[in-house]
Amino acid sequence: MRKIFSSQRVENAEAVAQMLRDADIEVRVTNGHSYHSKRRGQFSYLDKSDGTNHPAVWVVHANDQPRAREILRGANLLQTTRTDHPVAEYAFREMPQQESGGRGWAWRIRIILLAVIAGVVLLMMLRRQAAPTPPAPAPAPQAQPAAPQAPEEVRVRIQPTTAPDAGKK
């Protein structure tokens, strides 16, 4: 058996298998519909998987493979590297001038925007260097914090009173 086609969608693999069966080519579909699987609608073409679990179409007899590949090329489902093949113009054609010109414009716009950004940054740097730096203000004299003073002592002198009689005796 030879693998001829695979897709993330079961419906695509089954449609290709039916197309090949209609051409009297015996095929088998692996990883197709099953009551165990919930594949319908639960996939993304953006997933980067290795493709081992994708539904695939296999040609049973190896001598049917060239005819099966020719049928798939005719339906534009398989690309070819042969330049003498009728569908080769679709597989590896050169880009028209209009499309490549569009890519050129995108690069030109990117380069222009990059130059504008670089110019603005350069201008900001030059302005910063050219602007005179204002003199630093003189530091304000800091008042020395007063040492905590003890409560003032009040001394009272008491004079002994002399009794008037005491001096007469």
C-alpha positions in Angstrom: 0.0 0.0 0.0 1.2 3.5 -0.8 -0.1 6.7 0.8 -1.4 9.0 -1.8 -3.3 11.7 0.1 -3.9 13.0 3.6 -5.9 15.8 5.1 -7.0 17.1 8.5 -10.6 16.8 7.4 -12.1 13.4 7.2 -14.5 14.6 4.5 -11.6 15.6 2.2 -10.0 12.2 2.5 -13.3 10.4 1.9 -14.0 12.5 -1.1 -10.6 11.7 -2.6 -11.1 8.0 -1.9 -14.5 8.1 -3.6 -13.0 9.8 -6.6 -10.3 7.1 -6.9 -12.9 4.3 -6.4 -14.9 5.8 -9.2 -11.8 5.4 -11.4 -11.6 1.7 -10.4 -8.6 2.1 -8.1 -8.7 0.2 -4.9 -8.0 2.4 -1.9 -8.2 2.3 1.9 -8.9 5.3 4.3 -7.1 5.2 7.6 -8.0 7.4 10.7 -11.4 8.0 9.1 -14.8 8.1 10.8 -15.2 6.0 13.9 -17.7 6.0 16.6 -14.8 6.6 19.0 -13.6 9.7 17.4 -14.9 13.2 17.8 -12.8 14.6 14.9 -15.6 16.4 13.1 -15.1 20.1 13.5 -12.4 19.8 16.2 -9.2 20.6 14.3 -7.4 23.6 13.1 -5.4 24.1 9.9 -3.0 26.2 12.0 -2.0 23.3 14.2 1.6 22.2 13.5 1.2 18.4 13.9 3.3 15.7 12.2 0.3 14.3 10.4 0.5 10.8 11.7 -3.1 10.9 13.0 -4.6 12.6 10.0 -7.1 10.8 7.8 -5.1 9.3 4.8 -5.9 7.6 1.5 -3.8 4.6 0.6 -3.6 2.9 -2.8 -3.8 -0.8 -2.2 -1.9 -1.9 -5.4 1.4 -0.2 -6.2 0.8 -0.4 -9.9 -2.3 1.8 -9.5 -0.3 4.6 -7.9 0.8 6.5 -11.1 -2.8 6.6 -12.4 -4.1 7.7 -8.9 -1.4 10.5 -8.8 -2.4 11.6 -12.3 -6.1 11.8 -11.3 -5.2 13.9 -8.2 -3.0 16.2 -10.3 -5.8 16.6 -12.8 -8.1 17.8 -9.9 -5.3 20.1 -8.6 -5.1 18.2 -5.4 -1.4 17.2 -5.9 1.4 19.4 -7.1 4.0 18.2 -9.5 7.6 19.1 -10.1 7.5 18.1 -13.8 7.6 21.1 -16.0 6.1 19.2 -19.0 2.9 18.3 -17.1 -0.3 20.1 -18.0 -1.1 21.3 -14.5 2.5 22.3 -13.8 1.7 25.9 -14.6 -0.5 26.0 -11.5 1.9 24.3 -9.2 5.1 26.4 -9.6 4.2 29.5 -11.6 6.1 32.7 -11.2 4.5 35.6 -9.3 3.0 38.2 -11.6 4.7 41.6 -11.7 1.8 43.3 -9.8 2.1 41.0 -6.8 5.9 41.3 -6.5 5.5 45.1 -6.9 3.2 45.1 -3.9 5.8 43.4 -1.8 8.4 46.1 -3.0 6.1 48.9 -1.8 5.7 47.2 1.6 9.5 47.1 2.0 9.8 50.7 0.9 7.3 51.9 3.4 9.1 49.9 6.2 12.5 51.5 5.2 10.9 55.0 5.2 9.3 54.5 8.6 12.6 53.2 10.0 14.4 56.2 8.7 11.9 58.6 10.2 12.2 56.9 13.6 15.9 57.1 13.4 15.7 60.8 12.5 13.5 61.6 15.4 15.8 59.7 17.8 18.8 61.6 16.4 17.0 64.9 16.7 16.1 64.2 20.4 19.7 63.3 21.2 21.1 66.5 19.6 18.6 68.7 21.3 19.5 67.2 24.7 23.2 67.7 24.1 22.8 71.3 22.8 20.5 72.5 25.5 22.4 74.3 28.2 22.2 72.6 31.5 20.8 75.0 34.1 23.1 75.6 37.0 22.3 73.5 40.0 20.6 75.5 42.7 22.8 76.2 45.7 21.9 73.9 48.4 19.9 75.6 51.1 21.7 75.8 54.4 20.3 73.1 56.5 19.5 74.3 60.0 21.2 72.2 62.6 18.6 70.3 64.5 18.6 71.7 68.0 19.7 69.2 70.6 16.8 68.3 72.7 17.0 70.6 75.8 16.2 69.4 79.2 13.5 71.3 81.0 14.9 74.4 82.5 15.7 74.1 86.1 14.3 76.7 88.3 16.2 77.3 91.5 14.5 79.1 94.2 16.5 80.3 97.1 14.8 80.4 100.4 16.2 82.9 102.8 15.9 81.9 106.4 13.7 84.4 108.0 15.0 85.8 111.1 12.6 86.2 113.8 12.5 89.7 115.2 12.9 88.6 118.7 15.8 86.4 117.8 18.0 89.3 117.2 17.2 91.0 120.5 18.1 88.4 122.8 
